[in-house]
Structure formats: structure tokens, C-alpha cells
Amino acid sequence: MHGTPRPPATPAKALSAMDHLIAAHLIGQQELARRLGLNVTDLTCFAFVLEAGDDLLTAGDLAARAHVTTGAVTGILNRLERAGYVTRRPDPTDRRRVRVAAVPDAVTRVEAVYAGHYHPSGTYSKRQPGDDQGLRKDSPRRAEVSNG
């Protein structure tokens, strides 16, 4: 790695940095969900649907990923469907199950809300003045704690 060498972080600084990262994530997730008219759990579930792509999830798959009961995921899917984010499709191999698909217009809406937070290169666009570390999406396996 090239650049300015950094002094090693102490365990206390590493934990503090992680706490700040988690807090920023939670606040940011709540704000993005609010802008989309969703709650954080529903937005998280919609993200799982998007992540699955063309390999559509069953309601049970979604419940397992979100760590909620199948009864709870029914309410989540009802809200997402009413808000125009997902549709339910019959499972072609098991008529007792449904598959969950993202609505293309909803994908566009979500991308528009998230777009202001990322550069086209895939890196986060908002950094604090003097912050040359930040969280780098283009380097997910490397985690470093700044000395600040």
C-alpha cells in the first residue's frame, strides 16, 4: 500500500471508530428509509430482494435473511407491495409458495435516493474535510482505523 504511513490504532480507538461507523450507518439508513416512505426493516428487506436479482426469493428466504418470522415477513411484503416496491409471483415449481420481485420503477426511485451518496466509480462521495481514510467501497476487505 502506498501513501502516508499511519501509526497503529489502539484497541480503544478501533472500538470507538467502529461505534461511530455503526451510528453513522444507523442514522443514514433511517434517513434513506424515511425519504423512501419506508421503515428500516422494510428497506432492508427490499435490499435483499434487489440483491437476489433474477433469482427471486421466496417469502421464507426473505424471512431467513432478515431474521424475522414468516408471519412478520408477510406484513413486510404487504407494506412493500402496497407502496409499489415489490410484486409477488407464483413459484413455478411449487404452487404453495410465492417469489418476490422488485418493481422496476421502485428500483429507479431507490437508485435516485442513493445516487447522491456515491460517485459513479463506486466510492462514497461524502467525506469529512481532512479525512483521507473513510470507508472505501472499492476496498471492502481492507479495514483501517484512522488516528483521528
Disulfide bonds with the S-S distance in Angstrom:
none
